[in-house]
Amino acid sequence: MINGRARLVLACCLTFSAAAPGCLPAGDFRCHDHGACGADAFCEVDGRCSAADLRCPSGRRYRDHEGESSNTCVADSCPTNRLVAVAAGAEHACARRAGGSVSCWGRNDDGQLGDGTRTPRSLDVAVASLVGAVSVAAGQRHTCAATDAGLVFCWGADDAGQLGDGGGPSRTTPVAVAGISAATAVTAGAAFSCATLHDGTARCWGDNSLGQLGDGGDAKPGRLPVPVFALTGIRTLSAEWQHACALRDDETLWCWGDNSAGQLGDGSLVRRPQPVRVQTLTSVTSVATGLLHTCAATRAAGLFCWGGNGAGQLGYEGGSTQTLPAAVLLVSNPVAVAAGAAHTCAIRQGGTTLCWGANADGQLGDGSTSALPIPAAVSGLGASVDVVAGGSFSCARDAHGALFCWGDDHFGQLGLGRAVLRARPAPVAAVMAATDVAAGGDHTCAVTGGDDPSKTIACWGANEAGQLGDATVVDRARAAPIKGGIDAIGVAAGLAHTCAIASGGALWCWGRGLSGQLGPDHMIDTPSPTGVELPGSARGVAAGDAHTCAALDDGRALCWGANADGQLGDGTTTDRDLPAPVGAPAGAAPPGPGSFDAMAAGAGHTCGHLSDGSLRCWGRGADGQLGDGAAVARALPVAISLGAAPGPAAAAVSAGAAHTCALDAAGGVWCWGRGADGRLGSGDALDAHAPVAAMNLAGARGVAAGGAHTCAIAADETVLCWGANDDGQLGTDGASSSIPAPVPGLTKVVQLAAGASHTCARHEDHTVSCWGGNTAGQLGDGDALSQPTRQLARLACR
């Protein structure tokens, strides 16, 4: 059989044989991702395609048309600097190599990858300035490493002091832990860390709210390193979430911290601020701590697990809590064990890897997403020597230096090179004939149907609250229609909810509803559209973090939902699910009929555009986002002037998370509020409590304010963006910009929408392009967000 690439090469030879003296060699194909290699095949780090072949020592053979490598066995990975250990956090992972280098990949909001950025990575990046690592550990939002000099370095989140400096801002590069100089290994919990020392004792630091530092002290967070109480002869430590366990030289196991599900194994549900011995276990060889459960391998008696069993992570059916170790059937000879948030994996003697428990993201690797309370082999995986488990993903390392991962890949934690961000605009798949587009926190929606009088809405991206409206809570990287036949004319996307106006002015909302943002009688998450009864027809709608506002045909504005900062504009700070009329601007008469014609909602503030070209804002104002010259919240609207009063008339207004921008009638762009990352476009990163002009813009046709960035349509229908660029939301590679800069390749743009970290443009031909963060599929490129079967992690040789 001739495969697809072979047929292409043959066709080229036949086509050009008359003009060319000979054919090019039949195949020197180079891949950039697994998808380019076909089903159940891998793109190796060297850019060649391989497939499983157990006849090869590595278990993989290069395919045809791979140059000189064609049909040869894949050699051991990085033999001069072998992969020796892997650590998995909640949504990131790190690898340590024999030479002492560490690289990380996955989620990076708090700098937990250590590369000096907050950009998520689906391929590993080197941890800056770290050498001589002998141990690495990944926590929920931070990472630590011990070096051959006995020092410990940590990076990432530091809100509870988990970096060992007493607490402070997060760090994107390693910082030394105070007072540690004789460490041999390190482990990391949810918001605390521990180090094993040369003398067999341990020290812990960070969050101690549940006794997880083990010193018997109070629950004060932000602690510096303290000794674990009365525990010596420690061989290894494990701390993944809010409890820790120590394996001693006498092969007994001791645990401390949270015990709400019996995860300490002492027969009780009482939290322990000091170590207690796990009952009935002897000859323990390894231990793994999960969110609410713990497992340990023993020398002769097999594998034991205890704690919470809501997803079957203890290895048996039934959700009962187990406060004492219970044997796990089918794993009688374990050589390694790993515990995730609610799943467990183990390697049996001989190298077979088995997993069980929660499986919504495919973290069991059996090809399904169904929970499994009984250990089952990971499909297609060869012999492994080590296994780790993150929040909802798993990885196994083989003896040849290859790493295979499966499960959740929203943040690139599988290391496959998936496009978790895209710094160049690209068309959204499966969206045609769009007439409106809206970008929310991590989701996007568009009104589709073009000139067809019967339109609908398609959404894609994050869906944990049902904000895609498809009656599920499954994230989607490809546009899918909402449930129900709404003949839509407009759509608005909030942090985790969406609203749409139907052709007759009726309003529909769906998604997160806990603050009342979906309207009366829907104080729960609702994954399909529900009608919001209004005292008139809506002509404009805006969705914020947890509130919604609508402009009616008669000029009134109504808001509902969260109101802690007065963002409903009714003069109170009381949440409400019943739409309430927006009050009059302070010191002014109520707007007359025909006044409000458009609304904009930020994280906790709202602005309205009036038909006379004036603006009113209300709600949260601590960063100056209301634009009235102060930095205080307002529960009633205040008038805004673009420049010196009375200022030019406003043509449009857009609200970001903590800043606001407006377009004036002459095409100038004005912004105010938080200025960090240059999101105001004024050439600096200073906050502005009143509107300031964005630089180098004239004749603009539209503006959109996102989480920490802003974009505008230029006079020639191209796009310029400014502000934060950690996720490529400016449409270019590189750092943030305080000055508007062109987005390459965009033309004939008629509408912009800016989300938390992504941007979308609607073109004259009704197509939609998106760029920026893609951790939930909000760019609509169709890439899989999880993998239920093992995939080769594409780790670079370092």
C-alpha positions in Angstrom: 0.0 0.0 0.0 1.3 3.5 -0.8 0.6 6.0 1.9 -0.6 9.6 1.3 2.9 11.2 1.3 4.3 8.5 -1.0 1.5 9.1 -3.5 2.2 12.9 -3.5 5.9 12.3 -4.2 5.1 9.9 -7.0 2.6 12.3 -8.6 5.2 15.1 -8.5 7.7 12.9 -10.3 5.2 11.9 -13.0 4.1 15.6 -13.5 7.6 16.9 -13.9 9.4 14.0 -15.5 9.4 15.6 -18.9 11.1 18.8 -17.7 13.3 17.4 -14.9 16.3 15.1 -15.4 15.3 13.1 -12.3 13.1 13.0 -9.2 13.9 14.5 -5.9 14.6 11.9 -3.2 11.3 10.3 -2.1 11.0 11.8 1.3 12.7 14.0 3.7 9.6 14.9 5.5 9.9 17.2 8.6 7.1 17.4 11.2 6.2 20.1 13.7 3.5 18.3 15.7 2.1 14.8 16.2 -0.9 15.6 13.9 1.4 15.9 10.9 2.4 12.3 11.3 -1.0 10.6 11.2 -3.0 8.5 13.6 -1.1 6.9 16.5 2.2 8.3 15.3 4.6 10.8 16.9 6.6 13.8 15.8 10.0 13.2 17.5 12.1 16.1 18.7 14.3 15.8 15.7 11.3 16.6 13.4 10.9 13.0 12.1 7.7 10.9 12.3 7.7 7.6 14.2 5.2 4.9 15.2 5.1 2.3 17.8 7.2 -0.9 17.1 8.0 -3.2 19.9 10.7 -4.8 17.9 12.8 -1.7 18.6 14.5 -1.3 22.0 12.9 2.2 22.3 9.5 0.9 21.2 9.4 3.3 18.2 10.5 3.1 14.6 10.8 6.0 12.1 8.3 5.9 9.3 9.0 6.0 5.6 10.2 9.2 4.0 12.1 10.4 7.0 15.4 10.9 5.2 18.3 8.8 6.4 16.2 7.8 9.5 13.6 6.1 7.4 12.5 2.7 8.8 15.2 2.7 11.5 14.6 2.3 15.2 14.4 5.5 17.2 17.5 5.7 19.4 17.5 6.5 23.1 16.4 10.1 23.8 19.2 12.6 24.6 21.8 10.0 25.6 24.4 12.6 26.6 22.1 14.3 29.1 19.4 11.8 30.0 16.0 12.5 31.5 16.3 11.2 35.0 13.2 12.5 36.8 9.8 14.2 36.2 7.6 16.2 38.5 3.9 16.9 37.9 2.0 19.8 39.5 -1.6 20.7 39.3 -1.4 21.9 35.7 2.4 22.0 34.9 5.3 19.6 34.8 9.1 19.7 35.0 11.9 17.5 33.9 15.3 17.1 35.5 18.3 15.8 33.4 21.4 14.0 34.5 23.5 17.2 34.0 21.5 19.0 36.6 19.4 21.2 34.3 15.6 21.6 34.8 13.0 22.5 32.2 9.2 23.0 32.7 6.0 23.3 30.6 2.3 23.8 31.1 0.4 26.5 33.1 2.5 29.6 33.9 0.1 32.3 35.4 2.3 32.7 38.4 5.7 32.1 36.8 5.8 28.4 37.9 7.8 27.5 34.8 10.7 29.6 35.9 11.6 31.1 32.5 11.0 34.7 33.5 7.5 34.9 31.9 3.9 34.2 32.7 3.3 32.6 29.3 1.9 29.0 29.2 4.2 26.6 27.3 3.3 23.4 25.5 7.0 22.7 24.9 9.5 22.7 27.7 11.5 25.8 28.5 14.7 25.9 30.6 14.4 27.2 34.2 16.5 30.4 34.3 19.9 30.3 36.1 19.3 26.9 37.8 22.3 24.5 37.7 23.2 21.4 39.6 19.6 20.3 40.4 19.4 16.9 42.2 15.6 17.1 42.9 12.6 18.9 41.5 9.0 19.2 42.8 6.0 20.8 41.2 3.2 22.2 43.4 -0.2 23.6 42.5 1.2 27.0 41.4 4.9 26.9 42.3 8.0 24.8 41.7 11.1 24.0 43.8 14.5 22.4 43.2 17.3 21.2 45.4 20.9 21.5 44.1 24.1 19.6 44.7 25.3 22.4 46.9 22.5 21.7 49.4 20.5 24.8 48.5 16.8 25.0 47.6 15.4 27.4 45.0 11.7 28.0 44.4 9.6 30.0 41.9 6.0 30.7 41.0 3.2 31.7 43.4 4.2 33.0 46.8 0.9 34.1 48.4 1.3 31.7 51.3 5.1 31.9 51.6 5.6 28.7 49.6 8.8 30.1 48.1 10.4 30.2 51.5 10.7 34.0 51.9 7.7 34.6 54.2 5.3 35.4 51.4 5.2 38.1 48.8 4.7 38.6 45.0 5.0 35.7 42.7 8.4 35.1 41.1 9.1 34.1 37.5 12.7 33.0 38.2 14.2 30.9 41.0 14.9 32.5 44.4 16.9 30.8 47.2 14.9 29.5 50.2 16.2 31.2 53.4 18.0 29.0 55.9 18.3 25.8 53.9 21.9 24.8 53.2 22.0 21.0 53.5 19.1 19.8 51.4 19.1 16.5 49.5 15.6 16.5 48.1 12.5 18.7 47.9 8.7 18.2 47.6 5.9 20.7 46.9 2.3 20.7 48.1 -0.6 23.0 47.0 0.9 26.1 48.7 3.7 24.7 50.9 7.1 23.1 50.3 9.4 20.7 52.2 13.0 19.8 52.0 14.8 16.6 53.2 18.2 17.4 54.8 21.4 15.5 55.0 20.8 14.5 58.6 17.5 12.8 57.8 15.3 15.6 59.1 12.9 17.8 57.2 11.9 21.4 57.0 8.7 22.8 55.6 7.5 26.3 54.8 4.4 28.1 53.4 0.7 27.5 54.1 0.1 25.9 57.5 -3.7 26.4 57.7 -4.2 22.6 58.0 -1.0 21.7 59.8 0.8 20.8 56.6 4.2 22.1 57.9 4.2 19.4 60.5 5.8 21.5 63.2 2.8 21.4 65.6 2.5 25.2 65.3 -0.4 27.5 64.7 -2.2 28.0 61.4 -0.4 31.2 60.4 0.4 31.3 56.7 3.6 32.7 55.1 5.9 30.7 57.3 9.7 30.5 56.9 11.2 27.0 57.0 10.5 25.2 60.3 11.6 21.6 61.3 9.0 18.8 61.0 8.3 17.9 64.6 10.3 15.0 66.1 10.8 13.1 62.8 14.3 11.7 61.9 15.7 9.1 59.5 13.6 10.4 56.6 14.3 8.7 53.3 11.7 10.4 51.1 8.9 13.0 51.3 5.7 13.3 49.3 3.4 16.4 49.4 1.2 17.1 46.4 -1.8 19.0 48.0 -2.5 19.8 51.6 -0.9 16.9 53.5 2.5 15.4 53.5 4.0 12.0 54.2 7.5 10.9 55.1 9.0 7.4 54.5 11.7 6.6 57.1 14.7 4.4 56.9 12.9 1.8 59.0 10.3 1.7 56.2 7.5 3.1 58.3 5.3 5.8 57.0 4.3 9.0 58.8 1.9 11.7 57.6 0.5 15.1 58.7 -1.7 17.9 57.6 -5.3 17.7 56.2 -7.2 14.6 57.2 -10.7 15.5 56.2 -11.0 12.3 54.1 -8.8 10.0 56.2 -5.8 10.6 54.0 -3.3 10.4 56.9 -4.2 6.7 57.5 -4.3 6.9 61.3 -7.9 5.7 61.5 -9.3 9.2 62.1 -10.6 12.3 60.3 -8.7 14.7 62.6 -6.2 17.0 61.0 -2.7 16.6 62.4 -0.2 19.4 62.7 2.5 16.8 63.8 3.4 13.5 62.1 1.4 10.4 62.9 2.3 6.9 61.9 0.2 5.3 59.1 -1.4 2.3 60.8 -0.8 -1.4 59.8 1.8 -0.6 57.1 5.4 -2.0 57.2 8.1 -2.4 54.6 7.0 0.6 52.7 9.1 1.4 49.6 7.4 4.5 48.1 4.5 6.8 48.8 2.3 9.2 46.8 -0.1 11.8 48.1 -3.2 13.0 46.2 -5.7 15.6 46.9 -7.8 13.6 49.4 -6.0 10.2 49.2 -2.7 8.5 49.8 -1.1 5.4 48.4 2.0 3.4 49.4 3.9 0.5 47.8 5.2 -2.2 50.1 8.0 -4.7 49.7 6.0 -7.8 50.1 2.3 -7.0 50.6 1.6 -5.0 47.5 0.0 -1.6 47.1 -2.3 0.1 49.6 -4.4 3.2 49.4 -6.6 5.2 51.8 -8.6 8.4 52.1 -11.4 9.7 49.8 -12.7 7.4 47.2 -15.3 9.6 45.4 -14.0 8.7 42.0 -12.6 5.2 42.7 -9.1 6.4 43.3 -8.5 3.8 46.0 -9.0 1.0 43.6 -12.4 -0.3 44.5 -16.1 0.6 43.8 -18.1 2.7 46.1 -17.4 6.2 47.4 -16.8 5.4 51.0 -13.9 7.0 52.9 -11.2 4.7 54.0 -9.2 5.9 57.1 -6.9 2.9 57.2 -4.8 1.4 54.4 -6.6 -1.0 52.1 -5.0 -3.3 49.6 -5.4 -2.5 45.9 -6.2 -5.6 43.9 -4.3 -6.4 40.7 -1.2 -4.4 41.9 0.5 -7.0 44.0 4.1 -6.2 42.9 4.3 -2.4 42.6 7.6 -0.6 41.8 6.3 2.9 41.6 3.1 4.8 42.5 1.7 8.3 41.7 -1.5 10.1 43.0 -3.3 12.9 41.1 -6.2 15.0 42.3 -8.6 12.1 42.1 -6.8 9.3 40.2 -3.9 6.9 40.9 -1.3 5.2 38.7 1.2 2.5 39.5 3.9 0.5 37.7 4.0 -3.2 38.3 7.2 -5.2 38.2 8.0 -5.7 34.5 7.0 -2.2 33.6 3.3 -2.3 33.0 1.5 1.0 34.0 -2.0 0.9 35.4 -4.3 3.8 36.3 -7.7 4.1 38.0 -10.1 6.7 39.4 -11.3 9.9 37.9 -11.0 10.1 34.1 -13.0 13.1 32.8 -9.9 14.4 31.0 -8.6 11.0 29.9 -6.0 10.9 32.7 -6.2 7.1 33.0 -4.9 6.6 29.4 -7.3 3.9 28.5 -8.8 5.8 25.5 -12.0 6.7 27.3 -13.2 9.5 29.7 -15.1 7.2 32.0 -14.1 6.9 35.6 -12.7 3.5 36.5 -12.4 2.1 40.1 -10.3 -0.9 39.1 -6.7 -0.7 37.9 -6.4 -1.0 34.1 -3.4 -0.9 31.9 -2.6 2.3 30.0 -3.3 1.6 26.3 -0.3 1.3 24.0 2.3 2.1 26.6 5.5 0.1 26.8 7.5 -0.8 29.8 8.0 2.2 32.1 10.4 2.9 35.0 8.6 5.9 36.7 5.1 7.5 36.7 3.8 10.8 37.9 0.3 12.2 38.2 -0.7 15.9 38.0 -4.1 17.3 38.8 -5.8 15.6 35.8 -3.0 14.3 33.7 -0.3 11.5 34.0 3.1 10.9 32.6 5.4 7.8 32.5 9.1 7.7 31.7 10.7 4.7 30.1 14.2 3.3 30.3 15.2 4.9 27.0 14.6 8.5 28.1 11.3 9.0 26.5 8.3 10.6 28.3 4.7 9.7 27.5 1.8 11.8 28.8 -2.0 11.6 28.7 -5.0 13.5 30.1 -5.7 17.2 30.4 -3.8 19.4 28.1 -5.5 22.8 28.5 -2.3 24.5 29.4 0.1 22.3 27.4 1.0 20.2 30.4 1.4 17.1 28.2 4.3 18.7 26.4 3.0 18.0 22.9 3.6 21.4 21.4 -0.1 22.2 21.0 -1.0 25.8 20.3 -1.9 27.0 23.8 -1.3 30.5 22.4 -1.1 31.9 18.9 0.6 35.2 18.3 -0.6 35.5 14.7 -4.2 35.8 13.6 -5.7 32.8 12.0 -9.3 32.0 10.7 -11.6 30.3 13.2 -12.6 26.9 11.9 -16.3 26.2 11.3 -17.5 29.8 11.6 -18.9 31.4 8.4 -21.2 34.3 7.7 -20.6 36.0 11.1 -22.5 39.2 11.8 -21.4 39.8 15.4 -18.6 38.5 17.6 -18.0 38.6 21.4 -15.0 37.5 23.5 -15.4 36.6 27.2 -13.0 35.4 29.8 -11.8 32.3 27.9 -14.6 31.8 25.5 -15.9 33.3 22.2 -19.3 33.5 20.5 -20.4 34.7 17.1 -23.8 35.4 15.5 -23.8 33.4 12.3 -26.0 33.3 9.3 -24.9 36.3 7.3 -27.7 37.8 5.3 -30.0 34.9 6.1 -32.9 36.4 8.1 -32.8 33.4 10.5 -29.5 33.6 12.4 -28.0 31.6 15.3 -25.1 31.6 17.7 -22.0 29.5 17.7 -19.6 29.4 20.7 -16.2 27.9 21.5 -13.7 27.8 24.3 -14.1 27.4 28.1 -17.4 25.9 29.2 -17.0 25.0 32.9 -20.2 26.9 33.7 -22.1 26.2 30.5 -21.2 29.5 28.9 -21.1 27.9 25.4 -24.8 27.3 25.6 -24.7 23.8 24.2 -26.2 22.1 27.2 -22.9 20.7 28.3 -20.0 21.8 30.5 -17.3 20.5 28.2 -14.7 22.9 26.8 -14.7 23.1 23.0 -11.9 24.1 20.6 -14.3 24.1 17.7 -17.4 26.3 17.3 -20.7 24.6 18.1 -24.2 26.0 17.9 -26.1 26.8 21.1 -29.2 24.9 22.0 -32.4 26.4 20.9 -33.5 28.4 17.9 -32.7 31.9 18.9 -33.0 34.3 15.9 -30.1 36.3 17.2 -29.0 39.8 16.2 -26.3 40.4 18.9 -24.2 38.6 21.5 -22.2 39.6 24.6 -19.7 37.4 26.5 -18.8 37.9 30.2 -16.2 36.1 32.3 -18.3 32.8 32.4 -21.7 33.7 31.0 -23.2 34.8 27.7 -26.2 36.8 26.6 -27.9 37.3 23.2 -30.5 39.6 21.8 -33.1 38.0 19.6 -34.5 39.8 16.5 -37.6 41.0 18.4 -35.6 42.4 21.3 -36.0 39.5 23.7 -32.9 38.7 25.8 -31.5 35.3 26.5 -28.6 34.4 28.9 -26.7 31.2 29.9 -23.6 30.0 31.8 -22.6 31.1 35.3 -25.6 32.3 37.3 -24.5 32.2 41.0 -24.6 36.0 41.4 -27.9 36.5 39.5 -26.3 37.5 36.2 -28.7 35.2 34.2 -31.8 37.0 35.6 -34.7 36.0 37.9 -35.0 32.4 39.1 -31.6 31.3 37.7 -29.2 31.5 40.6 -27.3 28.4 39.4 -25.1 27.7 36.4 -27.4 27.1 33.3 -25.7 25.5 30.2 -28.5 26.4 27.8 -30.2 29.7 27.0 -32.9 31.0 29.4 -35.1 34.0 28.8 -34.6 37.2 30.8 -37.9 39.1 31.2 -37.4 42.8 30.6 -39.9 45.7 30.6 -39.2 46.5 27.0 -37.1 45.4 24.0 -33.4 45.2 24.3 -31.2 46.9 21.7 -27.8 46.5 23.5 -26.4 44.1 26.1 -23.1 43.8 28.0 -21.8 41.1 30.2 -19.1 41.6 32.9 -17.4 39.3 35.3 -20.7 38.5 37.2 -23.2 41.1 36.1 -25.3 41.9 33.0 -26.7 45.2 31.7 -29.1 45.9 28.8 -30.1 49.1 27.0 -33.8 49.2 26.1 -35.4 50.8 23.0 -37.0 53.4 25.2 -33.5 54.6 26.4 -33.6 53.0 29.8 -30.7 50.9 31.1 -31.2 47.9 33.5 -28.6 45.8 35.3 -28.6 42.7 37.4 -26.2 40.3 39.1 -23.2 41.0 41.3 -23.2 44.5 42.8 -20.5 44.6 45.5 -18.9 47.7 43.9 -22.2 49.3 42.7 -21.8 48.0 39.1 -25.6 47.8 38.8 -25.8 51.5 39.0 -29.0 51.5 41.2 -27.5 53.3 44.2 -26.9 50.2 46.2 -24.3 47.5 46.6 -26.8 44.6 46.9 -26.7 41.7 44.4 -29.9 41.2 42.6 -31.2 38.8 40.0 -34.1 41.1 39.0 -33.1 43.7 36.4 -33.0 47.1 38.1 -33.1 50.5 36.4 -29.8 52.3 36.4 -30.1 55.6 38.4 -29.3 59.1 37.4 -25.8 60.4 37.2 -24.7 62.1 40.4 -26.0 65.7 40.4 -27.8 65.4 37.1 -31.4 64.7 36.0 -32.3 61.2 34.9 -31.5 60.5 31.3 -34.6 61.1 29.1 -36.2 58.8 26.6 -33.8 57.6 23.9 -30.7 58.2 26.1 -28.9 54.9 26.6 -28.2 53.1 23.4 -25.2 50.9 24.2 -23.6 49.3 27.2 -20.1 48.1 28.2 -19.3 45.9 31.3 -15.9 45.3 32.8 -14.9 43.1 35.7 -16.7 45.1 38.2 -17.7 48.4 36.5 -20.1 49.4 33.8 -20.3 52.2 31.2 -23.2 53.4 29.1 -23.2 55.3 25.8 -26.0 57.8 25.4 -27.6 58.9 22.1 -26.3 62.4 22.5 -22.7 61.1 22.5 -22.1 61.4 26.2 -20.8 58.7 28.5 -21.8 57.5 32.0 -19.8 55.0 34.2 -20.4 53.4 37.6 -19.2 50.5 39.8 -15.6 49.6 40.7 -13.3 52.6 40.4 -10.2 51.8 42.5 -8.0 51.9 39.3 -9.6 54.9 37.8 -11.7 52.9 35.4 -14.7 55.1 35.8 -12.8 58.1 34.4 -14.3 60.7 36.6 -10.9 61.8 38.0 -11.2 59.9 41.2 -10.3 56.3 42.2 -13.4 55.3 44.2 -16.4 53.1 43.5 -19.7 54.8 42.4 -23.1 53.2 42.9 -24.7 55.7 40.6 -23.5 56.8 37.2 -21.0 59.7 36.8 -20.5 61.7 33.6 -17.3 61.3 31.7 -15.6 63.8 29.5 -13.1 62.8 26.8 -10.5 65.5 27.3 -11.2 69.0 28.7 -14.9 69.5 29.3 -17.2 69.3 27.5 -14.9 67.1 25.3 -15.7 65.5 22.0 -18.8 63.3 21.6 -18.2 59.5 22.1 -19.1 57.1 19.3 -18.5 53.9 21.2 -17.3 52.6 24.6 -15.6 49.3 25.6 -14.8 48.1 29.2 -11.8 45.9 30.0 -11.1 44.1 33.3 -9.9 47.3 35.0 -9.7 49.9 32.3 -12.1 51.5 29.8 -11.7 52.9 26.3 -13.9 55.1 24.1 -13.9 56.0 20.4 -14.8 59.7 19.7 -16.7 60.9 16.7 -13.6 61.9 14.9 -11.9 58.5 15.3 -9.7 59.3 18.3 -9.2 56.6 21.0 -9.3 57.5 24.7 -8.5 55.2 27.6 -8.5 55.4 31.4 -8.1 53.1 34.4 -5.3 50.7 35.2 -2.2 51.4 33.1 0.0 48.3 33.8 1.5 46.8 30.7 0.7 49.9 28.7 -2.9 48.9 28.1 -4.0 52.6 27.9 -1.8 53.2 24.9 -0.4 56.5 26.2 3.2 55.5 26.0 3.6 54.6 29.7 2.3 52.1 32.2 0.7 54.6 34.6 -2.9 54.5 35.8 -5.1 57.3 34.5 -8.2 58.5 36.5 -9.5 60.5 33.5 -9.4 59.7 29.8 -6.0 60.0 28.0 -5.5 59.8 24.3 -4.0 56.7 22.8 -0.9 57.6 20.8 -0.6 57.5 17.0 -4.3 56.8 16.3 -6.5 58.9 14.0 -9.6 58.0 12.2 -10.1 54.8 14.1 -13.3 52.8 13.4 -13.6 50.7 16.5 -12.0 49.8 19.9 -12.1 46.8 22.2 -10.7 46.6 25.7 -9.7 43.2 27.1 -8.2 41.8 30.3 -5.0 43.8 30.1 -4.8 44.8 26.5 -6.6 47.0 23.9 -7.1 46.9 20.2 -8.5 49.3 17.7 -9.5 49.3 14.0 -7.5 51.8 12.0 -8.9 54.0 9.3 -7.7 51.6 6.6 -9.5 48.6 8.3 -6.3 47.2 9.7 -5.8 46.6 13.4 -3.5 48.0 16.1 -3.1 46.6 19.6 -1.3 47.5 22.8 -0.9 46.4 26.4 0.0 43.0 27.8 1.3 40.3 25.4 2.1 37.3 27.6 -0.2 35.2 25.5 0.2 36.8 22.1 -3.0 38.8 22.4 -1.4 41.8 20.6 -1.0 39.6 17.5 2.8 39.7 17.6 5.6 37.9 19.2 7.4 39.8 22.0 6.8 41.9 25.0 4.0 44.2 26.0 3.6 47.5 24.3 2.4 50.9 25.6 2.0 52.3 22.1 -0.4 51.0 19.5 1.3 48.6 17.1 0.0 47.0 13.9 -1.2 43.4 13.9 0.4 41.7 10.8 -1.8 40.2 8.2 -5.2 41.7 9.2 -7.2 43.6 6.6 -10.8 44.6 6.0 -11.7 44.3 9.7 -15.1 45.7 10.7 -15.4 44.5 14.4 -13.1 43.6 17.2 -13.7 41.6 20.4 -11.2 41.3 23.3 -11.3 38.6 26.0 -9.1 38.1 29.0 -6.1 37.1 27.0 -7.3 36.7 23.4 -8.6 38.9 20.6 -10.9 38.2 17.7 -11.7 40.2 14.5 -14.7 40.0 12.2 -13.9 40.8 8.5 -16.0 42.3 5.8 -16.5 38.9 4.3 -18.1 37.7 7.6 -15.2 35.5 8.5 -13.6 35.6 12.0 -9.9 35.5 13.0 -8.6 35.1 16.5 -5.2 35.2 18.2 -3.7 35.1 21.7 -4.3 32.7 24.6 -5.8 29.3 23.6 -5.8 27.3 26.9 -9.5 26.6 26.6 -9.8 26.5 22.9 -11.0 30.1 22.7 -9.3 30.6 19.4 -11.5 28.0 17.8 -8.7 26.1 16.0 -10.1 22.7 16.7 -7.0 21.4 18.6 -7.8 18.7 21.2 -7.8 20.0 24.8 -7.2 16.6 26.3 -5.7 13.2 25.2 -7.2 10.0 26.5 -4.3 7.9 25.1 -0.6 8.1 25.7 1.3 10.7 23.7 5.0 11.3 23.3 6.1 14.5 25.1 8.3 16.5 22.9 11.1 17.4 25.3 14.2 19.1 23.9 17.6 17.7 24.6 19.3 20.2 27.0 
